[in-house]
Amino acid sequence: MGEYSEECLLTFLEKQSQLFDEPVAGTMEEAEAFLEDCMAVVVDTLDDVKEYLEENGIDVSSMGKDEIEEASEVFSLPNGQYLIVEG
């Protein structure tokens, strides 16, 4: 596997329903291909998540860190990082 860690792929497979009504991937390989196709990114902190969302035209100025972390496109990874998937 390439760009995304096994932990990242497993987390996405497990939690993909927070962003999508139907599963978009059923295997680790499908998850990796999907994340690559939609150019998902992994960042280290919630501040990085906020910066990424702002750079991509999403107004998060009125959102607190808890709200940002709970956004449907933000997946909290077990290692403390965050996966951002734009659906």
C-alpha positions in Angstrom: 0.0 0.0 0.0 1.1 3.5 -0.7 0.1 6.9 0.5 -2.3 5.9 3.2 -1.4 3.8 6.3 -3.2 0.6 7.1 -4.7 2.3 10.2 -6.0 5.1 7.9 -7.6 2.7 5.5 -9.2 0.6 8.2 -10.6 3.7 9.9 -12.1 4.9 6.6 -13.7 1.5 5.8 -15.2 1.4 9.3 -16.5 5.0 9.4 -17.3 5.7 5.7 -21.0 5.9 6.5 -20.4 9.2 8.3 -19.9 10.8 4.9 -21.6 8.5 2.4 -25.1 7.0 2.4 -23.8 3.8 0.8 -20.4 2.1 1.1 -17.9 3.4 -1.4 -15.3 0.7 -0.6 -15.4 -2.8 0.7 -11.7 -3.7 0.8 -8.4 -2.0 1.8 -7.5 -1.8 -1.9 -10.8 -0.2 -2.8 -10.5 2.2 0.1 -7.0 3.2 -1.0 -8.1 3.7 -4.6 -11.1 5.8 -3.6 -9.0 8.0 -1.3 -6.5 8.5 -4.0 -9.2 9.3 -6.5 -10.7 12.0 -4.3 -7.3 13.3 -3.2 -8.0 12.7 0.5 -5.3 14.1 2.8 -3.9 13.2 6.2 -3.0 16.0 8.5 -1.5 16.1 12.0 -3.7 18.4 14.1 -7.1 20.0 14.2 -5.4 23.3 13.3 -4.2 21.7 10.2 -7.7 20.4 9.4 -9.1 24.0 9.9 -6.3 25.4 7.6 -7.0 22.8 4.9 -10.8 23.4 5.0 -10.3 27.2 4.8 -7.8 26.8 1.9 -10.5 24.8 0.1 -13.2 27.5 0.4 -15.1 26.1 3.4 -16.0 28.7 6.0 -15.0 27.3 9.4 -14.5 30.7 11.1 -17.6 30.2 13.3 -16.8 26.5 14.1 -15.1 25.4 17.3 -12.5 22.6 17.3 -15.2 20.1 18.4 -17.4 21.0 15.5 -14.5 20.8 13.0 -13.6 17.3 14.4 -17.2 16.2 14.1 -17.6 17.4 10.4 -18.6 14.5 8.2 -15.5 14.8 6.0 -13.1 14.6 8.9 -12.1 11.2 10.2 -10.2 11.1 13.5 -7.5 8.4 13.3 -6.4 6.3 16.3 -2.8 7.8 16.1 -4.1 11.3 16.6 -4.0 12.4 13.0 -7.0 13.3 10.8 -8.1 12.1 7.4 -10.0 14.6 5.3 -12.2 13.2 2.6 -14.2 15.5 0.3 -17.3 13.6 -0.8 
